[in-house]
Amino acid sequence: MKPILLCLILLSQTLFSSPFLDLEIEELWASLDDLYYPTLNDYKKIDAYLKTKRDYLASYEQCKGQRILNFQLLGPDDILPVLEKHSINVTEKTKHRCVLIYASQNGVYPEKARDLLQDLKLNGYSGHVLLQIGGFPDTPFGGLKLCHIPYAFKVAYFDYARRLGYKEVVWMDTSLHLPSNLELIFSEIQKRGYFLTSPGSLDDNPPSHWPETALSMGVSVEMSPDIPHIWSGLIGFNMDNYQAIQLLEGWLKETEKGTSSIAGFPELSLSILAWRIGMKPVLRTGAILCNACEKELLP
């Protein structure tokens, strides 16, 4: 590694050390009745913490920062989290498939999660769906220790599905609508071991990351045009594929560090790791799905 780049990496790690690994969060975990099976009072403590400890994001991008500050695990009137398993048109071929849907208990996300489940039912999906509203994925295995890290629920949910034994797993954002079924996606997962899409390079998609946080992973600004920005709104993995597991485990480790998540998105560490492993996007983002605002434009 070039001496100048090494110095920059060390400097970035000093200036942008993880804002998450502090005594307050450790004190929070220690104060809970049960980290793995939280009580109502535990969830109240966590939600109170989350509302006060993410102000570093608001100074970067007010809109996204505020959206993350609104993130909460309990619903109105202290509604506890729900986790549901739905089996839809399951066959011998599709019994190991799973689509992951997660919504925090704020705003329109719970309603959108239900709408997405209905979309899957109406568009010929065959397989299982894990639908979680509120709480945090993988809680029985320590997932709550990631709940203060922005968007960490995605990699935590994949980890949970893997523990349950699902082989072909797809995450879908609640903002998405399906114009057709998911057979194309699952066929790519079977063939390649993964399904990734990209809207362009890291250089094409500011401000989804800070250059300083990329430096913490050894990536300079000059390297950004060569690295595809992996969009995590629709992403899938084959849990029997070595590359897929390598990427998931690396993504989880980087998320636990927190540094590369400082800009409020999971894609930075995901993108860099996929690029290093040689996992290339299958399609350009937007070629197969649409956001809610684009649904009426479909033929």
C-alpha positions, 0 to 999 in steps of 0.5 A: 500500500502506498505510504500516502494512502496508508497515512490518509487511512490512519488519519480517517480512522482517527477523525472518523472513529465510530460514534457508536462504540461508547460507554453510553451504549454499553450502559444501555445494554447492561440496563436491560432486563433481557437483551435477547427477549426485551420487555416493554420497558426495555424497548422504551429505554432503547427508543429513548436512547435512539431519539437522542444519540443520532444528532451527528447525522442531522448535521450531515443531511437534515432530511435523512438525519431526521428520518433516522432520528424518527426510527423507533422499535415500539408502535403507538400506544406501546405496541410491541414488535410483531414477526410473522411468517407467511407461506405463499404458493410454496412448492418443493422447488421454492420451499427454501426461498424467503423474502424479507420485509421489515418496517420500523414503528414510525410513519407509513412504514408499517402500512407499506410493509403490509402493502408489499406483502399483498403485492407479493401475493397478487403477483405470483410469488412462490415461497416464504415471507418473513414480515417484521414490524417494529423491534429489530431483526435477529434480536434472539441472537443479539441483533439489538446491538446493531439497532443504533447503527443506521440501516443495520437492520438489513444485514441483521435480517439476512443473518437471521434468515440464514440462521433459520435455514433459508437458502435463497433470500431476498430483501425488499425495501417497503418503498417498492412495488412489483410490476411482475413476479420475482422469478428473474431475481431468484433465477439469478440467485441460483445461477450466480449466488447473488442478485445485486443492482447498481445505479452507477459508481460510488463517484456517481452517487453522492452524498451517500457516503463521505470520502473520509469513511471510505478511506477507513476501508482503504478506498480513496476518492480516486478509486470511487469511479471504479467501484459500483454503488450497490443498491440495497433496496433490492438484494438477494443471496444464496446461502450455499454460495461461498462468495455470498457468505463472504460478502454477508459476513464482511458486511456484518463485521463492517456494520458492527464497527459503525464507521462506514455507516456514519453517513446513514446508508449501508451501501458503502461497506457493501459496495466496497466489499462486493467490488473486492470479492469480484461480485458484479451487479446483475442489472442497473437499479430500476430495470426491474422494480419501481418506487411507489411514485413510479407505479402509475407509470407502469404499462 
